[in-house]
Amino acid sequence: MEMAYGMGRGGVLRKVKLFLGIISLQFGYAGMYIITMVSFKHGMSHFVLVVYRHAVATLAIAPFALVLERKIRPKMTMSVFLKILALGILEPVIDQNLYYLGMKYTSATFASASVNVLPAVTFIMAVIFRLERISIKKVHSQAKVIGTVVTVTGAMVMTLYKGPVLDFIRSQGRSRHGTATASTDQHWLTGTLMLLASACGWSGFFILQSFTLRQYPAELSLTTMICIAGMVQGGAVALVMERNTAVWVIGWDSRLLAAVYSGVICSGMAYYVQGVVIKERGPVFVTAFSPLCMIITAALGSLVLAEQIHLGSVIGAVIIVTGLYSVVWGKSKDQKAASGGSTTAAAATAQELPVVDNTAAKSQLDRSLSTTAMSTPTDLLHAGDSTVIIPPKNSPV
């Protein structure tokens, strides 16, 4: 009973750690959106930021991977190597470059809101690749589907409906038009399409990371190699797209802060934490919390970048949180059903009586009877759990 209590307590602590880890990442991502937006206004190239970001992440994670996983690191195979190259293209190169460019054309708040489609895209991909099982007859499966639809609906409300401005945080000293400019309005559609494409690349990264962890279950080492692949491939793209060498020079300003912050928090730590959570709960669970980042970014954007919060954003946020709760509830029921099934099977196995095969014991007894001299006193032959008494030769029995 004490053992069961200890296991139950350990399971609860592990679940709490998973929730805290994935929620902390949303705060980290929200900070990244604000810092990188400020660095872009100071002339930072998003192509160069991708390279520096993963260079910093490699330096931050590699020592831990070399020391902590030196005994458990699996052998590198060609299949794993190709998957790592693909992971480096999907997230560091495609997703981040498109996302940063889309954020330049729109705003930090809108860019974080576009991430709300990530759970829906990941859910669809997970079902296609059989990482997520759906049984329409079960309530928790219905909750996951409905929650995904509700989340996308909330994101569409935020995107299509603005409504009046709500000055929750500051009502004075702000310009009427906020930070919106004619150039961003002109490129709003292009930025939106880039943000949606980046979400598809990010979803593909989660799916492929789930498959790669099955072959290479060393999260820190895998994170390091993804960062190296992203740095090299992103550097090649940056050299082609940025012909001016001056963009590679950064000083002690917001550009350096953006590279260090996003590298340590949003690449190094994020890849590792996401890998751990994916192994435990799957890729859909990881992306289900992304809508929280939009709410945090909207608040920070209002404070730091003087971005206005509209009524549509608030309504969309409420709808998104409702959908998020539905998805998480469905995933928790999936986890309970899986653990309950394994516990029942283990209990049934434990209650079965052991079956003893006495064939070997009987053959041993027959050989002993045929070779034992009958003139000896009463002999005791032990065969397994059976004891046979052999009377003397001249016994009256």
Disulfide bonds with the S-S distance in Angstrom:
none
